Amino acid sequence: MNAWPALKQVLFDGWIVRSARGFTRRANSVTPLAAGSHRSLSDRVRWCENYYARKGLATLFRLPSCCPVDALKTLLLTRRYTTEDPTRVLVAPIEAGEAPAAVRFTDRAHWLGIYSQLTGQPENARTLHDLVLRGIPGDSIFGEVQEGGRPVACGFAVVEDDLVGLFDIVTAPDARRRGFGRLLLTALHGRAHLLGARIAYLQMRADNAPAAALYAGLGYREHYRYEYLRAP
């Protein structure tokens, strides 16, 4: 949550309620970190629904398997919420290392242009993306991989104490399965290690088999899972 901040964040009875004008699920959802007080689950869910309604956003709950979510999930399903985007959170130890010549470290603005180029991100999303990146409190590392003078992959990392989170790892469609993702991740690991990080984490869709193979080869293992439940 620190590494991918929302534009607005409210602590409500053990739940973190976040919003960022609809940009990404992570920054526009409720994460129940603790069981909470005497309020009923129904009352707390209604409070969240009203919060997002005032912002013109759909109500979205992010339910991590490492938090007390079973009763909440049952309630949301009875309220006709639907599940989406099951995600695995992976962790791995990292080591020191030099960045290969093909990997370049850059600043936020330049990196965002590369990310938009590789993903076709529209201008309004790019503006919100930039606001999220500006709000990151930790050290950020923005990297790209080039081949023949053109960017073929990019991603960034956020260091917080001995942890480093990896985000927005993308490769151009015509450059996939050629080792650029591994090259980038290894370089980000090495730079983060210099800043004191020793454990890396990242998030991936549960059904992304190619990414799972890449991460497993780098020593990543599953730490927990989460899924989203969306209001009807």
Buried (B, 14 or more C-beta within 10 A) or exposed (E): EEBBBBBBBBEBBBBBBBBBBBBBBBBBBBBBBEEBEEEEBEEBBEBBBEBBEEEEBBBBBBBBBEBBBEEBBEBBEEBEBEBEBEBBBBBBEBEEEEBEEBBBBBEBEBBBBBBBEBBEBEEEBBEBBEBBBEBBEBBBBBBBBBEEEEBBBBBBBBBBEEBBBBBBBBBBEEBBEBBBBBBBBBBBBBBBBEBEBEBBBBBBEBEEEEBBEBBEEBBBEBBEBBBBBBBE
